[in-house]
Amino acid sequence: MNILVLLGTSHLSFERLTDVLINIKGHEIYVQHGHTNLDPRLTGSAFMTREDLFRKINWSDMVISQGGVGSVMDVLDCKKPVIIVPRQEQFKELVGDQIIFSDFVASLGLARVCYNPENLENYLTFFNKPCSGITIDYSGIVGEIKKLIWSACKLRTTTLSSNMNIIIPGGAGFI
């Protein structure tokens, strides 16, 4: 199975995930690792153009992604199965957590969430088995998620004074 791993562009490392990838055998794994140091036993690149990113997503049979909104939405746009491994503040992988967004996407049946990368191989075993008769209707769902995200951004408004509002944009600490 061809597996693409997306670690995003955060300046913080996500070695909690890459350390586990080293021991996964029997799959071709390509890692977009951002600022995380990539073990020489793994193949990948730090960053990609959007064109290269979509080419790699389409090359993959499945994607393992950090829980950033952009990464997950790109995978869903390409209708690929995705396992989300959310970066977590408690491990100093980002400021904020990606768990709420990851849980939301999983609640729609569009992804599986693996909170502990040590369990990742079990998730891969599940995805490696053929599932006949199970399909996901992606039509419109990605657009609806984008609308929900935009609405949530609008709701997260901080009033600094009676004359000035600042909208807190999405990104790594979105939800």
ABEGO torsion letter per residue (X at the ends): XBBBBBAEABABBAAAAAAAAAABBGBBBBBBAEABBBBAABBEBABBBAAAAAAAAAABABBBBBABAAAAAAAAAAGBBBBBBBBBAAAGABBEBAAAAAAAAAAAGABBBBABAAAAAAAAAAAABBBBGBBBBABGAAAAAAAAAAAAAAABBBBABAABBBBBBBEAAAX
